[in-house]
Amino acid sequence: MNIVITTLNAKYIHTNLAIRCLKSYAMPEYNPVISEYTIKDPTLNIVSDLYQKMPSVVGFSLYIWNIEESIKVMRMLKKVKPDVKIIAGGPEVTYDYDYWLERVPEIDVVVIGEGERTFKKLLDVFAGKEEMTAIQGIAYRENGNLKITAPGPKLDLRELPSPFQFPEDISELSKRVTYIETSRGCPFSCQFCLSSIEVGVRYFNRDAIKDDIRYLMANGAKTIKFVDRTFNISRSYAMEMFQFLIDEHLPGTVFQFEITGDIMRPEVIDFLNENAPAGLFRFEIGVQSTNDLTNELVQRRQNFEKLSRTVTMVKEGGKIDQHLDLIAGLPEEDYNSFRKTFNDVFAMRPEELQLGFLKLLRGTGLRIQAEQYGYEYIDEAPYEIFSNNVLTFDDILRIKQTEDVLEKYWNDNRLPRTVEYLVSEVFETPFDFFQEFGSYWENRGWSRIGHQLEDLFIRLNDFLAEDGRADMDIARSLLKIDYLAHHKFQPRKVWWKEDMPIEERSSLEQILLASPAILGDEFSSLGLNTRNIRKQTFITPVAIQPEDVEIGIIQKAAGYLVTIFRHDETPRFMFLEQSLSN
């Protein structure tokens, strides 16, 4: 019996943990073939590849991001191979399984909930060893009638075999994100999240997890992401794993965790700040909303003061990048309330701020309560909302415009100095800058066309010039510094029009060659001469001193930015006062 387990990932760099868990549990009695694709792959290409494996059984791992494309694959596969048995599992079909069986008759059976044992039992059925009626936790049709069996007992996670040590995965480990789970379940009951449905937290075998991580690192894994819903729910467990990873990590490996910020103890952060190598860990923290009523309505317990303390302490430690999440569209969070939520969180200056939109997932409490809050939403996955009783579609569109430029101008860290000036000195709040710039961006149709690095600078410069609130001498100077900071070698072209005659530049170069000490000992030590000064320096007029910018002081000072490019290093910025150049 040929068995294929498949899924359509959102991106090539992603890997699917679920199908590997199914494979490891099914072995050695069965040896399923893992076949991963992406949602961007042509349907016919996927079907052709699956067909050539001549499967008797195909198991699909289904989520909101791949369900619609997966249905196309199932339907086409059944047409070209009518005898194939299709098993559907995953969070997208676990709930409303009757709907899926009716909508997609090509599905032979739906696995409800945890799938390892159930999938293997179904293979026994298709191998003629078991009767379908004896299998727990499934939904299927019999003579046109829906049949559902009661779920079986929860698996003992400590006994599960490793899903990570398949030889066929080794060549891809360095190129893709590896997902690992050390627990299942969540202690919280947030009504927008599927994790709230499973009560309690169960843990895998700690020693086995450590062996798997050693194996993954030894075979080239670079990014390992823990999918535990709350990695730090047990402080002792989190500390043990942090210590293990600090002690045994290999250079170049990054570990990512989903952290609940308000339960992180200060002593844990102190330990990480003192002992973790910079860049080894990355935290993802779901804030979602700072509105107390909203959090109460979705049964989300959150102490924002303690969460802020955690984020601030981690940021001050300088070792761990943080990714904070917000959700627009939660109950009773109108536009102004969300604006406040955004500003509350942005005030902590996380390295990334992810602005998402509420999706009414099947099985969640908010989907059940959708009518109560006036939700209008997309009927098909991903079930994103259009509006509710306090948030109009116009409001949603404005927030989406905010999200677009937030991603480009903050999360991608392309213009940190310029954005900091704008959100702290020019616009009333950070949200107002991103929203107003986002609206400007959308009105000019830029969201529908591509862009290069210099386009981002030109477009922001144009917006600021038209808006009129920023001091353009300061803004333009900051834009120059941010642009040059992205280059390890002198750029062949710059985004601004030439603003210094060749004669003026030549005169400045001669001054620097004759008196290098005016820029300090570091510049003098470069030993520049007539032949290499133009290759290793770039000079342009600015109205601020770069050293002032780095410590958060914005004040005008007429002069020249002298950017040093040397040995593929990060460029060094120096300032030549205008009075010294005369």
Beta strands, then each sheet from edge to edge (+ up, - down):
strand 1: 3-9
strand 2: 33-38
strand 3: 57-61
strand 4: 85-89
strand 5: 109-111
strand 6: 138-142
strand 7: 145-148
strand 8: 177-180
strand 9: 183-184
strand 10: 202-203
strand 11: 223-226
strand 12: 254-259
strand 13: 281-288
strand 14: 321-328
strand 15: 352-357
strand 16: 376-377
strand 17: 385-387
strand 18: 537-542
strand 19: 559-564
strand 20: 572-577
sheet 1: 2+ 1+ 3+ 4+ 5+ 6- 7+
sheet 2: 8+ 11+ 12+ 13+ 14+ 15+
sheet 3: 9+ 10-
sheet 4: 16+ 17-
sheet 5: 18+ 19- 20+
end
